[in-house]
């Protein structure tokens, strides 16, 4: 169990108005919001919650907070409540106003720039809660501190009145409520699943802290608001088991350790499974560094060196006729690395890659010691791991030969492109798009309906290989997958780095998956997405992958025709056409397949950039995405069934 919260009384002099340092103002945030939060789409919207949440998590990392509650209110606003120390409210000497007002209205003002206030912080490199305030139509902050309750409200970042006392309390902490500005964001509809995924992740990374998410917009069968509560008293080992719960384990329990090297706290948990994919997630001060960095480099170096040394000493590599490389030691590995750094140096505003050089050696030393002890004390498990590595090396060797064969046989026409690809005339990849279409029939219709200047069509026959369960060399031998690689103009890796992808050679910057709106179509789309996620993840991260959304209904009355993409739209159109909501005299056609539309209809509804509805594929949470693909496309049926039952959108899709 986590130690009890530190008493506030002893900390009053280390966290007060003097701790707040002002770096710059707020002026540009509303004018250029994307510079501060990435974009103004759903991703940027949810980033607002993360910025507020970061402040509470920083209190938890310091030992001052063990409960954080996030509430999506009925009006769509969000409230974040913690039982930390509460933002200081006394007068800031330099600014001449309450420290609370300074924190909320000045960009990069906060206690995180003072080493004595926060030893480590996840929000230091972020834009801060003041940016959230600037991008909110309304914000209210309530502070429980020194047995008093203080409040201040803001409109578009500007205070509505000075900080004022409104009562007394025995509690402590901060309550922040905000409503995103609808004039700035493309959407202000918070996604419960995205937020609950982040809270679940944070519960593993901060053991002993309870996090909850409540959605006041939704009610269960008993009329209660939908709510999830997360808490882990074990931490990373439990995180790894959660990520691996749909895979076949090779060792019974995760290998884990928590230590400090060179003044840097290091925590690692890892486990091998029977899959063929690497699933390693690295965090710095609770930030998921999806591009890795020095901590990940240290982990990989120690893993390869320590396991290879053990395997050579045990004589298990004596019969292997080719060299083992770093990838082989990570195949089928699920691991989480979490470190705390007082002054993290990130590459870029998005905090996706750690640059601190001293971290690499600290993680290397910690992991090397952990693995050395584990292998010596667990010879049975050590043999299983080394055999897995040998299997991976053998499969990689076969995959390299398969790739070479693909490259030799790729010239199916004078241009080296697949014969069934209908290419476009435009040569600038930034202006080109390719539709991966389910079936030759729909592919033929798409070819007739497309704009030949910038739209290419690649029909796919049947369901492509499930790469989640296939060995690498089988993937490169699959005809449909070879065709996709060739059409996109890509090749995958070299023997030294078998997972490298030369995205710069991509022939189309929009790759659009277009399948039927039925169960089979959804399955095919998921198979294709799994392939991209496992072998072309960089294309998803760069925003190149899209999913087409053909309409579900064609609604006719007389000569008037209208399309509906869901049941709500269908009802609305029926009401507008009939005035009484009845379907008398109205013909409704349910589209189950792309082939049911003629070329003109397919262009009008699904391919015309002016009217179509494309969904861009994004990875909001890498760890959760990895687990979801493994669950959907792996061998374990019960979790897949539960997921489908929870997330099914169309109950009678094939009726």
Beta strands, then each sheet from edge to edge (+ up, - down):
strand 1: 67-72
strand 2: 78-82
strand 3: 91-92
strand 4: 97-98
strand 5: 136-145
strand 6: 148-155
strand 7: 158-159
strand 8: 164-168
strand 9: 173-180
strand 10: 210-219
strand 11: 225-230
strand 12: 255-261
strand 13: 264-272
strand 14: 279-284
strand 15: 287-288
strand 16: 333-340
strand 17: 421-422
strand 18: 433-438
strand 19: 455-460
strand 20: 510-514
strand 21: 545-548
strand 22: 553-557
strand 23: 560-564
strand 24: 587-590
strand 25: 614-616
sheet 1: 7+ 6- 5+ 9- 2+ 1- 10- 11+
sheet 2: 3+ 4-
sheet 3: 7+ 6- 8+
sheet 4: 12+ 13- 16+ 14+ 15-
sheet 5: 17+ 19- 18- 20- 21- 25+
sheet 6: 23+ 22- 24+
end
